[in-house]
Amino acid sequence: MLRMSISANTFIDTLRNMGINNQFVTRSQLQKAAETLNLSAPPTWAIADSRKVSRGIYSIPEILGKEFIKATSTVATVAPISHAPVNAEVPAATMNLAAAVLGMTNGERESLIPEVNKEYVAWGHYSDINLLVQSNKFFTAYITGLSGNGKTTMIEQICANSGRECFRVNIVGTTDEDDLIGGFRLQNGNTLWQDGPVVEAMKRGAVLLLDEIDLGSERIMCLQSVLEGKGVYIKKINQWVTPTKGFCVVATANTKGKGSDDGRFVGTNIMNEAFLDRFDYTFEQEYASKTIEKKILVKMMAKNGVKDDTFADNLVTWAEMIRKSFLDDAVDEIISTRRLINIIKAYSVYGDKHKAIRMSLARFDKATGDGFFAIFTKIEAPKVEAEPAKEEAKAPTDNSVPF
């Protein structure tokens, strides 16, 4: 049992009267309680180094009362968080109290299994990555390729069709440990610890999808041990999390972590080699073939009630022609599969093919847009067979005359 002086009990009661009912308290809350008691500063025992869990956050487990101390068999000044693997058996009382401390609920969680897209066409590396996910073994995979070719959708549909939860995290330049691993959050005036998506995915044996990972900075190096499959130590709450079976990591990117020299993918960074080396497999995904891409468009047309095989064929021929020109450095822009799907959607709304295409080209400069549109009109123009050449009248071969 914790021995507390009367002054300490009074201070704890003041915190409770302020509506604080968890063990994590901010420095400003401690100061407010001190001022309520006409103190110039919080008691030294409340702000001791042994109670500090992060900048401006202190652990005061005494707020939870004797029941908490008894349930967790805690005799230390600061109640430690269990280091046991998350799938280990833990007394129900302890779990319920831990949930209260960490700001979680005991109710059912909303499923993070993506919805099955009936229009999705499996192609490319789908089978290989699906086998990895189905193996239920830990792995890390890095998928790279130009934008709009279905990298992220592929992973989501693999999870949807295999009934696996998918934690999709969009990486940006400012993404850091607090965003990924977790941090303290203010809820209803109380400071509570909240697990980040990486920790949640680990605990639930889910697929962690790090989207656009090449936009991240050195701050995502906090994932080093996670990429090794070893787990992660959360220093702010003194907790070690061991990944549950089935947990794996898949990252998508437009580059291979070497930056973008041509400026097409602004914000992508040259990534740490030690970080990249922790990915077991790298898959390079090109755009789908004409045959596959036409299947995708035909399904989207059927879904939107505008099925037109000829239009679909013209679109994929058009896109392929522009992509070849792009690879030959003849043009600076490209038509992605995503853009073709957007054309289908616009066509289903406006009923005008040319208007739908013009709308999709509006993001390019006028000269490029006009040039791409001209290419499409030539592709869709009816093929007119050349008429046979007429024979010219032969000139007389002699000087004779008919009279």
VOPAGU-2260 file (C-alpha; in pm, 1 decimal, decimal comma):
REM VOPAGU-2260
SITE   aa  ch    i         X         Y         Z
SITE  MET   A    0       0,0       0,0       0,0
SITE  LEU   A    1     115,0     356,3     -66,8
SITE  ARG   A    2     176,3     568,1     239,4
SITE  MET   A    3      58,6     922,2     188,2
SITE  SER   A    4      76,9    1218,2     425,6
SITE  ILE   A    5    -234,2    1421,5     499,5
SITE  SER   A    6    -111,5    1701,3     275,7
SITE  ALA   A    7     -64,6    1451,9      -6,1
SITE  ASN   A    8    -418,3    1316,8      45,3
SITE  THR   A    9    -552,8    1667,3      37,7
SITE  PHE   A   10    -371,0    1740,5    -286,3
SITE  ILE   A   11    -500,6    1416,4    -443,0
SITE  ASP   A   12    -856,9    1501,4    -337,2
SITE  THR   A   13    -818,7    1844,5    -495,9
SITE  LEU   A   14    -714,1    1683,6    -824,9
SITE  ARG   A   15   -1017,3    1455,2    -810,5
SITE  ASN   A   16   -1246,1    1750,6    -739,5
SITE  MET   A   17   -1110,2    1908,6   -1057,3
SITE  GLY   A   18   -1256,7    1612,0   -1246,5
SITE  ILE   A   19    -926,4    1430,4   -1298,5
SITE  ASN   A   20    -987,6    1057,4   -1275,2
SITE  ASN   A   21    -680,1     901,8   -1435,8
SITE  GLN   A   22    -316,2     875,5   -1336,8
SITE  PHE   A   23    -166,0    1103,4   -1603,6
SITE  VAL   A   24    -176,5    1472,6   -1509,4
SITE  THR   A   25     -34,6    1778,4   -1684,1
SITE  ARG   A   26     192,9    2028,4   -1513,4
SITE  SER   A   27     -72,2    2299,4   -1559,9
SITE  GLN   A   28    -332,7    2082,3   -1383,5
SITE  LEU   A   29     -92,6    2023,9   -1096,5
SITE  GLN   A   30     -27,2    2397,4   -1076,3
SITE  LYS   A   31    -400,5    2473,1   -1074,6
SITE  ALA   A   32    -454,5    2228,2    -788,3
SITE  ALA   A   33    -168,3    2391,5    -597,7
SITE  GLU   A   34    -317,1    2738,3    -643,3
SITE  THR   A   35    -654,5    2609,1    -520,3
SITE  LEU   A   36    -474,8    2513,5    -198,6
SITE  ASN   A   37    -296,8    2850,1    -185,8
SITE  LEU   A   38      37,2    2691,3    -276,5
SITE  SER   A   39     286,1    2864,3    -502,0
SITE  ALA   A   40     385,9    2537,5    -672,6
SITE  PRO   A   41     285,8    2169,3    -673,9
SITE  PRO   A   42     434,1    1953,4    -394,6
SITE  THR   A   43     781,3    1821,3    -472,3
SITE  TRP   A   44     663,1    1460,1    -447,7
SITE  ALA   A   45     410,2    1522,4    -729,2
SITE  ILE   A   46     666,9    1658,7    -974,2
SITE  ALA   A   47     957,2    1430,7    -883,5
SITE  ASP   A   48    1163,2    1297,1   -1173,1
SITE  SER   A   49    1044,2     944,4   -1094,5
SITE  ARG   A   50     688,2    1053,1   -1178,1
SITE  LYS   A   51     764,7    1235,6   -1502,9
SITE  VAL   A   52     661,6    1030,6   -1806,6
SITE  SER   A   53     713,5    1294,9   -2074,9
SITE  ARG   A   54     746,3    1668,8   -2110,1
SITE  GLY   A   55     481,3    1831,1   -1890,1
SITE  ILE   A   56     314,2    1497,7   -1802,1
SITE  TYR   A   57     332,1    1331,3   -1460,3
SITE  SER   A   58     202,6     998,5   -1330,3
SITE  ILE   A   59      -7,9    1018,3   -1011,4
SITE  PRO   A   60    -155,0     665,0    -979,0
SITE  GLU   A   61    -279,7     748,3    -626,9
SITE  ILE   A   62    -569,7     933,0    -793,0
SITE  LEU   A   63    -716,2     594,9    -886,2
SITE  GLY   A   64    -737,7     490,6    -521,6
SITE  LYS   A   65    -664,6     175,1    -327,0
SITE  GLU   A   66    -869,2     -45,5    -560,1
SITE  PHE   A   67    -633,4      27,9    -846,4
SITE  ILE   A   68    -329,0     -46,5    -634,0
SITE  LYS   A   69    -477,0    -375,4    -514,5
SITE  ALA   A   70    -592,0    -487,4    -859,0
SITE  THR   A   71    -253,3    -432,9   -1018,7
SITE  SER   A   72     -48,7    -542,7    -715,0
SITE  THR   A   73     146,4    -219,8    -745,6
SITE  VAL   A   74     361,1    -100,8    -456,9
SITE  ALA   A   75     589,7     137,4    -642,7
SITE  THR   A   76     546,3     511,7    -632,8
SITE  VAL   A   77     452,9     516,0    -999,6
SITE  ALA   A   78     236,2     228,6   -1118,6
SITE  PRO   A   79     426,3      57,0   -1400,8
SITE  ILE   A   80     255,3     -63,1   -1717,2
SITE  SER   A   81     275,1    -438,2   -1778,9
SITE  HIS   A   82     560,6    -556,2   -2003,8
SITE  ALA   A   83     384,7    -882,5   -2084,9
SITE  PRO   A   84     303,1    -959,7   -2449,0
SITE  VAL   A   85     -35,8    -823,1   -2544,5
SITE  ASN   A   86    -179,0   -1170,4   -2595,8
SITE  ALA   A   87     -76,1   -1287,6   -2248,8
SITE  GLU   A   88    -348,0   -1355,5   -1993,8
SITE  VAL   A   89    -413,1   -1048,6   -1777,9
SITE  PRO   A   90    -667,9   -1026,7   -1495,2
SITE  ALA   A   91    -994,2    -869,2   -1610,3
SITE  ALA   A   92    -979,9    -606,6   -1336,4
SITE  THR   A   93    -636,9    -499,2   -1449,1
SITE  MET   A   94    -744,7    -483,0   -1814,4
SITE  ASN   A   95   -1050,1    -271,5   -1731,8
SITE  LEU   A   96    -847,9     -28,9   -1526,7
SITE  ALA   A   97    -573,5     -13,0   -1788,5
SITE  ALA   A   98    -837,4      68,7   -2047,7
SITE  ALA   A   99    -959,6     354,9   -1832,2
SITE  VAL   A  100    -605,3     482,7   -1785,6
SITE  LEU   A  101    -523,6     465,9   -2156,5
SITE  GLY   A  102    -847,0     623,2   -2270,7
SITE  MET   A  103    -982,6     310,4   -2439,6
SITE  THR   A  104   -1327,8     154,0   -2415,6
SITE  ASN   A  105   -1432,4    -199,2   -2335,7
SITE  GLY   A  106   -1691,9    -204,5   -2613,3
SITE  GLU   A  107   -1663,1    -353,0   -2959,4
SITE  ARG   A  108   -1420,8    -187,0   -3195,3
SITE  GLU   A  109   -1523,2     -89,0   -3546,1
SITE  SER   A  110   -1374,2    -330,3   -3797,4
SITE  LEU   A  111   -1087,8    -201,4   -4006,2
SITE  ILE   A  112   -1128,6    -468,6   -4273,6
SITE  PRO   A  113   -1164,3    -278,5   -4604,6
SITE  GLU   A  114   -1479,4    -326,9   -4809,1
SITE  VAL   A  115   -1460,4    -566,0   -5102,2
SITE  ASN   A  116   -1461,0    -381,2   -5433,7
SITE  LYS   A  117   -1653,3    -602,4   -5676,3
SITE  GLU   A  118   -1516,1    -404,0   -5970,6
SITE  TYR   A  119   -1154,6    -465,0   -5872,1
SITE  VAL   A  120    -939,5    -658,1   -6119,7
SITE  ALA   A  121    -647,5    -846,3   -5963,6
SITE  TRP   A  122    -325,7    -812,4   -6163,0
SITE  GLY   A  123      46,5    -746,7   -6130,4
SITE  HIS   A  124     193,4    -847,4   -5793,8
SITE  TYR   A  125    -145,9    -922,8   -5637,4
SITE  SER   A  126     -88,1   -1299,6   -5616,6
SITE  ASP   A  127     263,3   -1272,4   -5470,6
SITE  ILE   A  128     170,0   -1023,7   -5200,2
SITE  ASN   A  129    -153,8   -1207,1   -5126,4
SITE  LEU   A  130      47,7   -1524,5   -5052,9
SITE  LEU   A  131     264,5   -1328,7   -4809,6
SITE  VAL   A  132     -39,8   -1189,8   -4628,3
SITE  GLN   A  133    -210,7   -1530,9   -4622,3
SITE  SER   A  134      99,9   -1691,1   -4471,6
SITE  ASN   A  135      27,5   -1504,8   -4146,7
SITE  LYS   A  136     402,6   -1456,1   -4107,3
SITE  PHE   A  137     574,0   -1128,1   -4035,3
SITE  PHE   A  138     718,2    -958,5   -4343,8
SITE  THR   A  139     792,3    -611,8   -4476,2
SITE  ALA   A  140     732,0    -513,6   -4838,4
SITE  TYR   A  141     805,6    -194,5   -5033,2
SITE  ILE   A  142     591,6    -129,9   -5343,1
SITE  THR   A  143     709,6     140,5   -5580,7
SITE  GLY   A  144     566,5     276,5   -5904,2
SITE  LEU   A  145     421,6     581,0   -6079,3
SITE  SER   A  146     111,6     741,0   -5931,7
SITE  GLY   A  147    -238,1     614,5   -5996,0
SITE  ASN   A  148    -150,3     258,6   -6093,2
SITE  GLY   A  149    -328,8      82,7   -5806,3
SITE  LYS   A  150     -57,9      15,6   -5545,8
SITE  THR   A  151    -264,6     113,5   -5243,5
SITE  THR   A  152    -588,3     -32,9   -5379,9
SITE  MET   A  153    -414,8    -366,8   -5433,0
SITE  ILE   A  154    -317,2    -394,5   -5065,8
SITE  GLU   A  155    -661,4    -286,5   -4947,2
SITE  GLN   A  156    -832,5    -544,5   -5168,5
SITE  ILE   A  157    -595,5    -819,6   -5056,0
SITE  CYS   A  158    -697,9    -740,5   -4698,4
SITE  ALA   A  159   -1066,5    -713,4   -4793,1
SITE  ASN   A  160   -1072,9   -1052,0   -4964,5
SITE  SER   A  161    -877,0   -1225,6   -4690,1
SITE  GLY   A  162   -1068,4   -1066,1   -4401,2
SITE  ARG   A  163    -761,7    -889,2   -4262,2
SITE  GLU   A  164    -768,6    -556,2   -4081,7
SITE  CYS   A  165    -569,0    -285,8   -4257,7
SITE  PHE   A  166    -429,2      18,6   -4078,1
SITE  ARG   A  167    -359,0     270,7   -4353,8
SITE  VAL   A  168    -133,1     556,2   -4246,6
SITE  ASN   A  169     -59,3     834,6   -4495,1
SITE  ILE   A  170     296,9     952,4   -4437,5
SITE  VAL   A  171     382,2    1322,8   -4472,1
SITE  GLY   A  172     692,6    1525,3   -4399,9
SITE  THR   A  173     587,3    1600,8   -4042,3
SITE  THR   A  174     483,6    1245,8   -3947,5
SITE  ASP   A  175     666,8    1154,4   -3627,1
SITE  GLU   A  176     674,9     910,9   -3335,8
SITE  ASP   A  177     372,0    1069,5   -3173,0
SITE  ASP   A  178     164,3    1011,7   -3487,5
SITE  LEU   A  179     282,9     654,4   -3537,3
SITE  ILE   A  180     349,9     504,8   -3194,3
SITE  GLY   A  181     110,9     712,9   -2985,5
SITE  GLY   A  182     102,0     994,8   -2734,8
SITE  PHE   A  183     -86,5    1167,6   -2460,2
SITE  ARG   A  184    -420,1    1320,1   -2559,1
SITE  LEU   A  185    -646,4    1560,8   -2375,4
SITE  GLN   A  186    -995,7    1412,7   -2340,1
SITE  ASN   A  187   -1268,4    1581,0   -2136,6
SITE  GLY   A  188   -1010,9    1768,0   -1935,2
SITE  ASN   A  189    -808,2    1453,7   -1865,7
SITE  THR   A  190    -472,1    1360,0   -2011,7
SITE  LEU   A  191    -482,4    1004,6   -2144,8
SITE  TRP   A  192    -239,0     784,9   -2333,0
SITE  GLN   A  193    -358,2     676,4   -2676,4
SITE  ASP   A  194    -188,5     407,5   -2884,8
SITE  GLY   A  195     -90,1     512,3   -3235,6
SITE  PRO   A  196    -187,8     314,7   -3547,5
SITE  VAL   A  197     141,2     122,5   -3554,5
SITE  VAL   A  198      94,7      -8,3   -3200,4
SITE  GLU   A  199    -273,3     -84,1   -3262,8
SITE  ALA   A  200    -185,4    -281,6   -3576,6
SITE  MET   A  201      80,3    -474,8   -3385,1
SITE  LYS   A  202    -155,8    -563,1   -3102,6
SITE  ARG   A  203    -429,1    -677,0   -3340,1
SITE  GLY   A  204    -212,0    -874,0   -3582,1
SITE  ALA   A  205    -319,8    -646,4   -3865,8
SITE  VAL   A  206    -162,4    -528,4   -4189,2
SITE  LEU   A  207       8,3    -191,1   -4146,6
SITE  LEU   A  208      -2,5       6,3   -4472,8
SITE  LEU   A  209     241,6     299,3   -4479,2
SITE  ASP   A  210     120,0     496,8   -4778,7
SITE  GLU   A  211     358,1     734,3   -4963,2
SITE  ILE   A  212     640,5     643,3   -4727,4
SITE  ASP   A  213     900,6     831,3   -4934,4
SITE  LEU   A  214     742,9    1158,3   -4818,6
SITE  GLY   A  215     859,2    1086,8   -4463,9
SITE  SER   A  216    1158,7    1243,1   -4291,7
SITE  GLU   A  217    1410,4    1102,2   -4045,1
SITE  ARG   A  218    1131,5    1113,4   -3785,9
SITE  ILE   A  219     993,4     780,4   -3911,7
SITE  MET   A  220    1317,0     610,7   -3805,9
SITE  CYS   A  221    1125,3     534,0   -3486,0
SITE  LEU   A  222     991,8     233,8   -3683,4
SITE  GLN   A  223    1329,0      57,2   -3702,3
SITE  SER   A  224    1249,1    -215,4   -3448,5
SITE  VAL   A  225     895,3    -244,9   -3585,3
SITE  LEU   A  226    1034,1    -325,4   -3932,5
SITE  GLU   A  227    1248,7    -596,1   -3775,5
SITE  GLY   A  228     940,9    -763,9   -3628,9
SITE  LYS   A  229    1079,1    -743,2   -3278,5
SITE  GLY   A  230     819,5    -511,6   -3129,9
SITE  VAL   A  231     852,5    -163,4   -2991,0
SITE  TYR   A  232     935,8      -8,8   -2655,2
SITE  ILE   A  233     709,0     284,0   -2569,2
SITE  LYS   A  234     933,8     489,1   -2345,5
SITE  LYS   A  235     667,2     744,1   -2252,4
SITE  ILE   A  236     463,0     484,6   -2061,5
SITE  ASN   A  237     738,1     229,2   -1999,7
SITE  GLN   A  238     568,0     -43,2   -2203,9
SITE  TRP   A  239     701,9    -307,5   -2441,6
SITE  VAL   A  240     462,9    -421,0   -2715,8
SITE  THR   A  241     522,2    -755,2   -2885,2
SITE  PRO   A  242     351,8    -793,9   -3224,3
SITE  THR   A  243      66,5   -1043,2   -3248,0
SITE  LYS   A  244      92,9   -1316,9   -3510,8
SITE  GLY   A  245     -17,3   -1193,6   -3851,5
SITE  PHE   A  246     121,8    -842,6   -3813,9
SITE  CYS   A  247     309,5    -725,9   -4123,2
SITE  VAL   A  248     414,7    -398,5   -4285,0
SITE  VAL   A  249     359,1    -287,4   -4644,8
SITE  ALA   A  250     480,7      49,5   -4772,6
SITE  THR   A  251     393,0     222,8   -5098,8
SITE  ALA   A  252     594,3     493,0   -5271,4
SITE  ASN   A  253     644,3     666,4   -5604,9
SITE  THR   A  254    1022,9     637,8   -5574,7
SITE  LYS   A  255    1268,7     384,4   -5437,5
SITE  GLY   A  256    1370,8     616,5   -5158,2
SITE  LYS   A  257    1629,1     807,2   -5362,2
SITE  GLY   A  258    1425,0    1124,1   -5412,6
SITE  SER   A  259    1279,1    1263,5   -5734,7
SITE  ASP   A  260    1534,4    1424,6   -5964,7
SITE  ASP   A  261    1280,5    1536,1   -6225,9
SITE  GLY   A  262    1065,5    1716,8   -5968,8
SITE  ARG   A  263     753,6    1514,8   -6051,6
SITE  PHE   A  264     713,0    1393,1   -5694,7
SITE  VAL   A  265     779,0    1704,3   -5489,9
SITE  GLY   A  266     837,6    1630,3   -5123,0
SITE  THR   A  267     983,5    1283,6   -5167,5
SITE  ASN   A  268    1307,2    1238,8   -4978,7
SITE  ILE   A  269    1629,7    1044,7   -4997,1
SITE  MET   A  270    1559,6     786,4   -4730,9
SITE  ASN   A  271    1800,0     635,1   -4481,6
SITE  GLU   A  272    1965,9     326,2   -4629,3
SITE  ALA   A  273    1948,2     136,6   -4299,9
SITE  PHE   A  274    1574,1     203,5   -4292,9
SITE  LEU   A  275    1522,1      85,8   -4652,7
SITE  ASP   A  276    1734,2    -224,2   -4592,0
SITE  ARG   A  277    1480,6    -343,8   -4336,6
SITE  PHE   A  278    1222,9    -411,4   -4608,2
SITE  ASP   A  279    1235,1    -779,0   -4702,2
SITE  TYR   A  280    1090,0    -741,5   -5051,7
SITE  THR   A  281    1062,7    -466,5   -5311,3
SITE  PHE   A  282     794,3    -484,4   -5580,4
SITE  GLU   A  283     809,2    -250,6   -5879,1
SITE  GLN   A  284     464,7    -196,6   -6026,8
SITE  GLU   A  285     410,3     -66,9   -6378,2
SITE  TYR   A  286      77,4      39,4   -6527,3
SITE  ALA   A  287    -152,8    -246,1   -6623,5
SITE  SER   A  288    -142,6    -388,9   -6975,6
SITE  LYS   A  289    -402,8    -274,0   -7230,2
SITE  THR   A  290    -602,5    -592,9   -7179,2
SITE  ILE   A  291    -613,3    -562,7   -6799,6
SITE  GLU   A  292    -675,1    -189,5   -6806,5
SITE  LYS   A  293    -966,6    -232,8   -7045,5
SITE  LYS   A  294   -1119,8    -488,3   -6805,7
SITE  ILE   A  295   -1090,4    -231,4   -6527,2
SITE  LEU   A  296   -1260,2      38,7   -6734,6
SITE  VAL   A  297   -1536,6    -189,6   -6862,3
SITE  LYS   A  298   -1621,4    -287,4   -6503,7
SITE  MET   A  299   -1628,0      77,0   -6399,1
SITE  MET   A  300   -1851,6     158,2   -6695,7
SITE  ALA   A  301   -2091,8    -121,7   -6603,7
SITE  LYS   A  302   -2103,1       4,9   -6246,2
SITE  ASN   A  303   -2185,3     357,4   -6365,3
SITE  GLY   A  304   -2432,1     247,8   -6632,1
SITE  VAL   A  305   -2231,3     368,6   -6933,2
SITE  LYS   A  306   -2081,7      50,3   -7077,1
SITE  ASP   A  307   -1910,8     121,3   -7408,9
SITE  ASP   A  308   -1642,2    -120,9   -7527,4
SITE  THR   A  309   -1527,8     107,3   -7808,5
SITE  PHE   A  310   -1481,4     403,0   -7574,8
SITE  ALA   A  311   -1289,9     182,7   -7328,8
SITE  ASP   A  312   -1064,8      54,7   -7605,8
SITE  ASN   A  313    -996,0     408,0   -7729,5
SITE  LEU   A  314    -911,1     525,7   -7377,8
SITE  VAL   A  315    -656,0     251,7   -7307,4
SITE  THR   A  316    -498,6     295,9   -7652,3
SITE  TRP   A  317    -475,4     670,3   -7586,6
SITE  ALA   A  318    -321,5     620,6   -7241,0
SITE  GLU   A  319     -67,0     367,9   -7369,8
SITE  MET   A  320      41,6     602,6   -7649,3
SITE  ILE   A  321      97,9     889,6   -7406,3
SITE  ARG   A  322     284,6     666,9   -7158,5
SITE  LYS   A  323     523,0     551,8   -7430,3
SITE  SER   A  324     583,9     915,8   -7523,6
SITE  PHE   A  325     648,8     993,0   -7156,5
SITE  LEU   A  326     904,2     714,2   -7124,9
SITE  ASP   A  327    1073,9     844,2   -7439,3
SITE  ASP   A  328    1087,3    1194,0   -7282,8
SITE  ALA   A  329     863,9    1328,5   -7560,1
SITE  VAL   A  330     604,2    1459,5   -7310,7
SITE  ASP   A  331     623,6    1563,2   -6945,9
SITE  GLU   A  332     283,9    1436,0   -6829,7
SITE  ILE   A  333     120,7    1096,1   -6811,5
SITE  ILE   A  334    -228,9     948,6   -6809,0
SITE  SER   A  335    -275,4     717,0   -6510,5
SITE  THR   A  336    -532,2     442,9   -6461,4
SITE  ARG   A  337    -689,0     659,9   -6192,5
SITE  ARG   A  338    -737,8     940,1   -6446,6
SITE  LEU   A  339    -908,3     702,6   -6690,4
SITE  ILE   A  340   -1147,1     593,8   -6414,4
SITE  ASN   A  341   -1221,9     959,1   -6339,9
SITE  ILE   A  342   -1309,4    1009,6   -6707,4
SITE  ILE   A  343   -1560,2     722,8   -6682,0
SITE  LYS   A  344   -1718,6     881,9   -6375,0
SITE  ALA   A  345   -1746,3    1221,6   -6544,5
SITE  TYR   A  346   -1893,3    1060,2   -6856,9
SITE  SER   A  347   -2159,4     887,1   -6646,0
SITE  VAL   A  348   -2261,6    1226,8   -6505,4
SITE  TYR   A  349   -2245,3    1451,1   -6812,7
SITE  GLY   A  350   -2302,6    1199,3   -7091,5
SITE  ASP   A  351   -2038,8    1372,1   -7303,4
SITE  LYS   A  352   -1714,9    1183,8   -7374,9
SITE  HIS   A  353   -1519,3    1485,5   -7492,4
SITE  LYS   A  354   -1630,8    1694,8   -7194,8
SITE  ALA   A  355   -1524,4    1416,1   -6957,5
SITE  ILE   A  356   -1181,0    1396,9   -7119,9
SITE  ARG   A  357   -1139,1    1775,3   -7122,2
SITE  MET   A  358   -1221,7    1783,1   -6749,7
SITE  SER   A  359    -955,4    1521,4   -6677,4
SITE  LEU   A  360    -694,8    1718,1   -6873,7
SITE  ALA   A  361    -768,5    2049,5   -6702,2
SITE  ARG   A  362    -492,4    1995,4   -6445,2
SITE  PHE   A  363    -226,4    2005,4   -6719,3
SITE  ASP   A  364    -112,8    2325,1   -6891,0
SITE  LYS   A  365    -326,2    2426,5   -7189,6
SITE  ALA   A  366     -76,8    2322,5   -7456,1
SITE  THR   A  367     -37,8    1975,5   -7306,6
SITE  GLY   A  368    -410,5    1934,1   -7253,3
SITE  ASP   A  369    -490,3    2039,2   -7610,7
SITE  GLY   A  370    -220,5    1808,4   -7746,2
SITE  PHE   A  371    -347,8    1507,9   -7549,8
SITE  PHE   A  372    -705,8    1579,2   -7655,8
SITE  ALA   A  373    -601,5    1599,5   -8020,5
SITE  ILE   A  374    -437,6    1258,5   -7989,7
SITE  PHE   A  375    -759,8    1109,4   -7855,0
SITE  THR   A  376    -973,3    1254,9   -8134,5
SITE  LYS   A  377    -741,5    1097,0   -8391,2
SITE  ILE   A  378    -768,7     761,9   -8215,5
SITE  GLU   A  379   -1147,1     767,5   -8205,8
SITE  ALA   A  380   -1182,7     894,6   -8567,0
SITE  PRO   A  381   -1350,6     632,6   -8786,4
SITE  LYS   A  382   -1110,8     447,5   -9010,3
SITE  VAL   A  383   -1194,8     544,0   -9367,3
SITE  GLU   A  384   -1070,6     301,8   -9629,6
SITE  ALA   A  385    -882,9     470,7   -9910,5
SITE  GLU   A  386   -1069,2     468,6  -10243,8
SITE  PRO   A  387    -892,3     285,1  -10528,8
SITE  ALA   A  388    -701,5     519,4  -10756,7
SITE  LYS   A  389    -877,6     598,1  -11084,5
SITE  GLU   A  390    -696,5     505,0  -11401,0
SITE  GLU   A  391    -592,7     802,7  -11607,3
SITE  ALA   A  392    -710,3     819,3  -11971,3
SITE  LYS   A  393    -441,1     684,9  -12199,8
SITE  ALA   A  394    -309,4     919,3  -12470,1
SITE  PRO   A  395    -313,2     794,9  -12829,2
SITE  THR   A  396       1,8     605,4  -12922,2
SITE  ASP   A  397      -1,0     697,0  -13295,1
SITE  ASN   A  398     -70,5     992,9  -13513,4
SITE  SER   A  399    -374,2     845,6  -13680,1
SITE  VAL   A  400    -707,6    1024,4  -13664,4
SITE  PRO   A  401   -1055,4     871,4  -13683,0
SITE  PHE   A  402   -1149,9    1073,0  -13996,8
